[in-house]
Amino acid sequence: MANVIIIGAQWGDEGKGKITDLLSKSADVVVRSQGGVNAGHTVVVQGQTFKLHLIPSGILYPNTECIIGSGTVIDPRELLKEIDQLHKLNVSTKNLYISQTAHVTMPYHRILDQAAEERRGKYRIGTTGRGIGPTYSDKAERIGIRMLDLIYCDRYPEKIEWTINYKNAVLEKLYGLPPLNAKEIIEEYRGYAERLRPYVVDSSLKIAQAVKQKKNILFEGAQGTLLDLDHGTYPYVTSSNPIAGGACVGAGVGPTIIDRIIGVAKAYTTRVGEGPFPTELHDEIGEYLAEKGAEYGTTTGRRRRCGWFDGVIGRYAARINGLDCLAITKLDVLDELPEIKVCVAYEVDGEICREFPIHALKFANCKPVYETLPGWQQPTSHCRTLEELPKQAQDYLKFLAELMEVPIAIVSVGAAREQTIIVEDPIHGPKRALLDSKGKPVKS
């Protein structure tokens, strides 16, 4: 039995959906612990593409229980769209559960998100405009609407009505926007409540029961380490904690039940939205990575900024999360390049820095220090073992493992489930990986 956390080791969009889907086959329960519809996971199964935003990737396995935890924020309208889309694709949601204490994204959250971002001007953060930040703000301010409030809105509509009127004052006086109709919103959300009622449970209790029954539990993170509210590139971050510690808080479990933490990183680096990005490429290679890697956001469709692999943020992610091993995705995107650069340090104010500088202004002035490795210029999408990879591709993986001081357990060479190199089951197997921390292959 093992309880495993999967987190993003970069700025999100690392391919966690595929890795979660891959490992969900061995999991009894998959828990989504934070974030909202601002996140997206794309999973390709037998040529069919599934785009998930709130529902855990494990939903594609009929016997896997999927829990949306209390640390998430839920837009009922979007969640129901996702459920309906799965039903159209003949995917059952009978094993889907929603935390009763998860907070609800309301119409005013989306409006306030977009209005605030517009007002920030040159200081904009680059949010998705989906109301995630304002929902978390209300949670912290203790005026949020939770799933329990939504389910019982017939009995206690006064709380929702008071909150809408409160937000109307902000919309009118601060932003000069028209007020919302409280009664219309309550009526709309009453319909959502009826449809979602069968899914709502005490999720922390349900997870605790699964732990007692010694079930395999997979905790699925959204976004990535560098977008963490406390430990990311603040203020260009999300409003929750995508790091491993946040999974425990968002799911409602103690850290002592966690057996393994897997970090997911692309073989290069991408970022969506505003904020510093030392290895970003503004040339034809950056264009190539974007097109070859289909680097467009699952949620917004925005083109991702692309750059070389950043080992400095990689080491930072390994430290902050306590990573046991790595899953490297999209190795195949690099197949055609004659040479590949890896950032091993930064130059800041004339000094070499090998640790991540947490201050945004200092980070913005970092210049990457690169090491150049030869490319392999051969296709890798057909490879299913380490030995089948070209030698230069093997050397590249060894270099990353040594640089990050974390062994690599999984290598993805394409979007489909089967396009994966894995030596041992990362859930049931021992803490052993494909490559050790010195980059040498581990023998069974």
C-alpha positions in Angstrom: 0.0 0.0 0.0 1.2 3.5 -0.8 -0.2 7.0 -0.6 1.4 9.2 -3.2 1.4 12.9 -4.0 2.0 14.1 -7.6 3.0 17.7 -7.9 4.3 20.0 -10.7 8.0 20.9 -10.3 7.9 23.9 -12.6 5.2 26.6 -13.4 2.4 24.1 -14.0 1.4 22.5 -17.3 4.1 19.8 -16.9 1.9 16.9 -17.9 0.6 15.9 -14.5 -2.6 14.8 -16.1 -1.0 12.0 -18.0 1.2 10.9 -15.1 -1.8 10.9 -12.8 -3.8 9.0 -15.3 -1.0 6.5 -15.7 -0.7 5.9 -11.9 -4.4 5.9 -11.3 -4.5 2.4 -12.7 -2.9 1.2 -9.5 -4.8 3.7 -7.2 -8.1 3.0 -5.4 -8.7 6.7 -4.7 -7.5 9.9 -6.5 -7.9 13.2 -4.6 -7.7 16.7 -6.1 -6.5 18.9 -3.3 -6.4 22.6 -4.5 -7.0 25.0 -7.4 -10.1 25.4 -9.5 -11.1 25.7 -13.1 -7.9 27.7 -13.7 -6.1 24.4 -14.0 -6.4 21.8 -16.7 -5.2 18.3 -17.4 -5.2 16.7 -20.8 -5.3 12.9 -21.1 -5.1 10.9 -24.3 -6.5 7.4 -24.2 -6.7 5.2 -27.3 -6.7 8.3 -29.5 -9.4 10.1 -27.6 -8.6 13.3 -25.8 -10.1 14.2 -22.4 -9.7 17.7 -21.0 -10.3 17.8 -17.3 -10.3 20.9 -15.1 -11.8 20.0 -11.7 -12.4 16.3 -11.9 -9.4 14.1 -11.1 -7.8 12.2 -13.9 -8.6 8.9 -12.2 -12.2 9.3 -13.4 -11.2 7.5 -16.6 -10.8 4.3 -14.6 -14.3 2.9 -13.7 -13.3 1.5 -10.3 -11.3 4.4 -9.0 -12.9 6.8 -6.5 -12.3 10.5 -7.3 -12.5 13.1 -4.7 -12.5 16.9 -5.1 -11.1 18.0 -1.8 -11.9 20.9 0.5 -8.9 22.9 -0.6 -10.3 23.3 -4.1 -12.7 26.1 -5.3 -15.6 24.9 -7.4 -17.4 26.7 -10.1 -20.7 24.6 -10.2 -21.6 25.7 -13.7 -18.2 24.6 -15.1 -18.1 21.4 -13.0 -21.5 20.3 -14.4 -20.3 21.0 -17.9 -17.4 18.7 -17.3 -19.6 16.0 -15.9 -22.0 16.3 -18.9 -19.0 16.1 -21.3 -17.7 12.9 -19.6 -21.2 11.4 -19.8 -21.3 12.1 -23.6 -18.0 10.3 -23.9 -19.5 7.3 -22.0 -17.4 7.9 -18.8 -19.3 7.3 -15.6 -19.1 9.7 -12.7 -20.7 7.4 -10.1 -17.4 7.3 -8.2 -17.1 11.1 -8.1 -17.2 12.8 -4.7 -17.1 16.5 -3.7 -16.0 18.0 -0.4 -18.8 19.6 1.5 -16.4 22.3 2.7 -15.0 23.2 -0.7 -15.6 26.9 -1.6 -17.9 27.9 -4.4 -16.9 30.3 -7.2 -19.9 32.7 -7.7 -20.6 35.1 -10.7 -19.2 38.1 -8.8 -15.9 36.3 -8.3 -15.4 36.1 -12.1 -16.4 39.7 -12.6 -14.1 41.0 -9.8 -11.2 38.9 -11.1 -11.4 40.4 -14.5 -12.0 44.0 -13.2 -9.1 43.8 -10.8 -6.8 42.5 -13.5 -7.7 45.3 -15.8 -7.2 47.9 -13.2 -3.7 46.6 -12.4 -2.5 47.7 -15.8 1.2 47.1 -16.1 1.2 45.3 -12.8 -1.3 42.7 -14.0 -0.6 39.1 -12.8 -1.9 37.2 -15.8 -4.8 35.4 -14.1 -7.2 33.2 -16.1 -10.1 35.5 -15.2 -12.1 32.5 -13.8 -12.6 34.0 -10.3 -10.2 31.8 -8.5 -8.3 34.5 -6.6 -11.4 36.3 -5.4 -12.9 32.9 -4.3 -9.9 32.2 -2.2 -9.9 35.8 -0.9 -13.4 35.3 0.4 -12.4 32.1 2.0 -9.6 33.9 3.9 -12.0 36.7 4.8 -14.5 34.2 6.1 -17.4 35.3 3.9 -17.1 32.6 1.3 -19.9 30.3 0.1 -19.1 26.6 0.7 -20.7 23.6 -0.9 -22.7 23.1 2.2 -24.2 26.6 1.9 -25.0 25.8 -1.7 -26.7 22.5 -0.9 -28.8 24.1 1.8 -29.5 27.3 0.0 -33.2 26.5 0.1 -33.1 26.7 3.9 -30.6 29.5 4.3 -30.7 31.8 1.3 -30.0 34.8 3.5 -26.3 34.1 3.6 -25.9 34.0 -0.1 -28.2 37.1 -0.6 -26.2 39.1 2.0 -22.9 38.2 0.3 -24.2 39.2 -3.2 -25.4 42.5 -1.8 -22.0 43.1 -0.2 -20.2 42.3 -3.4 -22.6 44.6 -5.3 -21.4 47.5 -3.2 -17.8 46.7 -4.3 -18.8 46.3 -7.9 -20.7 49.6 -8.0 -18.5 51.9 -5.8 -15.0 50.6 -6.6 -15.3 49.5 -10.2 -18.4 51.4 -11.4 -20.0 48.2 -12.6 -23.7 47.3 -12.5 -25.0 45.3 -9.6 -26.0 41.7 -9.8 -29.5 40.4 -9.2 -29.3 38.3 -6.0 -32.6 36.4 -6.5 -31.7 35.4 -10.1 -28.3 34.1 -8.9 -29.8 32.2 -6.0 -32.3 30.6 -8.4 -29.6 29.7 -10.9 -27.4 28.2 -8.2 -30.3 26.3 -6.6 -30.5 24.3 -9.9 -26.8 23.5 -9.7 -27.2 22.5 -6.0 -29.8 19.9 -6.9 -27.6 18.3 -9.6 -24.5 18.2 -7.4 -26.2 17.2 -4.1 -25.6 13.4 -4.7 -21.8 13.9 -5.1 -21.3 16.0 -1.9 -19.7 14.2 1.1 -17.4 14.7 4.1 -14.3 14.2 2.0 -11.8 14.2 4.9 -13.7 11.4 6.6 -13.9 9.4 3.3 -10.2 9.7 2.8 -9.5 8.6 6.4 -11.7 5.6 5.9 -9.7 4.7 2.7 -6.5 5.0 4.8 -7.8 2.6 7.4 -8.7 0.2 4.7 -5.2 0.4 3.4 -6.3 1.6 0.0 -3.8 3.2 -2.5 -4.5 7.0 -2.5 -3.1 9.3 -5.1 -3.1 13.1 -4.3 -3.3 15.0 -7.6 -1.9 18.6 -7.6 -2.9 21.4 -9.9 -0.5 24.1 -11.2 3.1 23.9 -10.1 5.6 24.6 -7.4 6.7 28.0 -8.8 3.0 29.1 -8.7 2.7 28.4 -5.0 1.2 31.3 -3.0 3.9 31.2 -0.3 6.9 29.6 -2.1 6.4 30.6 -5.7 7.4 33.7 -7.8 5.1 36.0 -5.9 3.1 38.0 -6.9 2.9 36.0 -10.2 1.4 33.0 -8.5 -1.9 31.2 -8.0 -4.0 31.7 -4.8 -3.5 28.2 -3.3 -0.6 25.9 -2.4 0.3 23.5 -5.2 3.3 22.1 -3.3 3.3 18.7 -1.6 2.5 20.2 1.8 -0.6 21.8 0.4 -2.0 18.5 -0.7 -2.3 17.4 3.0 -4.1 20.6 3.9 -6.4 20.6 0.9 -7.3 17.0 1.3 -7.7 17.1 5.1 -5.1 14.4 6.0 -2.0 14.3 8.2 1.5 14.3 6.5 2.4 11.0 8.3 0.2 9.0 5.8 2.2 10.1 2.8 4.6 7.5 1.5 6.0 9.1 -1.7 6.1 12.4 -3.5 6.6 12.4 -7.3 7.5 15.6 -9.1 6.6 16.1 -12.7 8.7 18.3 -15.0 8.9 18.8 -18.7 12.2 18.2 -20.5 12.1 21.9 -21.1 10.3 24.7 -19.3 7.1 26.6 -20.0 5.1 29.3 -18.2 1.7 30.9 -18.7 0.9 34.5 -17.7 3.1 37.2 -16.4 6.2 37.1 -14.4 10.0 36.5 -14.7 11.2 33.5 -16.7 15.0 33.4 -17.0 15.3 30.7 -19.6 12.5 32.0 -21.9 13.3 31.8 -25.6 12.2 34.6 -28.0 13.6 33.0 -31.1 12.8 30.2 -33.5 13.6 27.5 -31.0 11.0 29.0 -28.6 8.5 28.9 -31.5 9.5 25.3 -32.3 9.0 24.2 -28.7 5.6 25.8 -28.6 4.4 24.2 -31.9 6.0 20.8 -31.5 4.9 20.6 -27.8 1.4 22.0 -28.6 2.0 24.5 -25.8 -1.5 26.0 -25.5 -3.3 26.1 -22.2 -6.0 23.4 -21.6 -8.2 26.0 -19.7 -7.6 29.3 -21.6 -6.0 28.3 -24.9 -3.3 30.8 -24.3 0.1 30.1 -25.8 2.6 29.1 -23.2 6.0 30.8 -23.0 8.8 28.3 -23.7 12.4 28.0 -22.7 15.2 25.6 -21.9 15.1 23.4 -18.8 15.8 25.3 -15.6 17.8 23.3 -13.1 17.8 26.0 -10.5 14.0 26.0 -10.1 14.2 22.2 -10.4 16.4 21.9 -7.4 14.3 24.4 -5.5 11.2 22.3 -6.3 12.9 19.1 -5.1 13.8 20.8 -1.8 10.4 22.5 -1.2 8.4 19.4 -1.9 10.8 16.7 -0.6 10.7 14.9 -3.9 11.4 11.2 -4.0 11.6 10.9 -7.7 10.7 12.6 -11.0 8.6 12.1 -14.0 10.1 13.8 -17.1 7.5 14.5 -19.8 7.7 15.6 -23.4 11.2 14.3 -24.0 10.1 13.6 -27.6 9.6 17.4 -28.2 13.4 17.8 -28.2 14.0 15.0 -30.8 14.9 17.2 -33.7 17.2 19.7 -32.0 21.0 19.5 -32.8 21.9 20.8 -29.3 20.0 21.3 -26.1 20.8 23.8 -23.3 20.2 23.4 -19.6 20.3 26.2 -17.1 22.6 25.1 -14.2 22.9 28.5 -12.4 22.0 32.2 -12.6 24.2 35.2 -12.9 22.8 38.0 -10.6 24.6 41.3 -10.2 27.8 39.8 -11.4 27.7 36.8 -9.1 26.8 33.2 -9.8 23.7 32.0 -7.9 22.9 28.3 -7.8 19.9 28.7 -5.5 16.5 30.1 -6.4 16.2 33.8 -5.3 12.8 34.2 -3.8 12.5 38.0 -4.3 10.7 38.7 -7.6 12.8 41.8 -8.5 16.1 39.8 -8.0 14.7 36.9 -9.9 13.7 39.2 -12.8 17.3 40.2 -13.1 18.7 36.7 -13.3 20.6 35.6 -16.4 20.8 31.9 -17.0 24.1 30.1 -17.0 23.9 27.3 -19.5 25.6 24.0 -20.2 25.1 22.7 -23.8 24.4 19.0 -24.5 24.3 17.3 -27.9 20.9 16.5 -29.3 20.0 13.1 -30.6 18.0 14.0 -33.7 16.2 10.7 -33.7 12.5 9.9 -32.9 11.9 8.7 -29.4 8.1 8.3 -29.3 8.3 4.6 -30.0 10.8 3.9 -27.2 9.5 1.9 -24.2 12.7 1.2 -22.3 15.6 3.3 -21.3 17.9 1.3 -23.5 15.8 2.0 -26.6 16.5 5.7 -26.2 19.3 7.2 -28.2 22.5 7.5 -26.1 22.4 11.3 -26.2 18.8 11.2 -24.8 19.9 8.9 -22.0 22.8 11.2 -21.3 20.4 14.2 -21.2 18.2 12.4 -18.6 21.3 11.5 -16.5 22.3 15.1 -16.6 18.9 16.3 -15.3 18.9 13.7 -12.6 22.3 14.7 -11.3 21.5 18.4 -11.6 18.3 18.1 -9.6 19.7 15.4 -7.2 16.5 13.5 -7.6 16.2 10.1 -9.5 14.0 9.9 -12.6 11.3 7.2 -12.4 9.2 7.9 -15.4 9.9 9.3 -18.9 7.1 10.3 -21.2 7.8 10.3 -24.9 4.3 11.2 -26.2 0.8 12.1 -25.1 -0.7 8.6 -25.2 -0.7 6.3 -22.1 1.5 3.8 -23.9 4.2 6.3 -24.8 5.8 6.0 -21.4 9.1 4.5 -20.1 8.8 3.1 -16.6 10.9 0.4 -14.9 8.9 -0.1 -11.6 5.4 0.6 -10.4 6.0 4.0 -8.7 3.0 3.3 -6.3 3.7 -0.2 -5.2 7.4 -0.5 -5.9 10.2 0.4 -3.4 11.7 3.9 -3.4 13.8 3.0 -6.4 13.8 4.8 -9.8 14.9 4.6 -13.3 18.1 6.6 -12.7 19.8 7.3 -9.4 20.7 10.8 -8.1 24.0 10.5 -10.0 22.2 9.7 -13.2 23.2 6.1 -13.4 20.6 3.4 -14.4 19.3 1.4 -11.5 19.3 -2.4 -11.9 16.4 -4.4 -10.7 
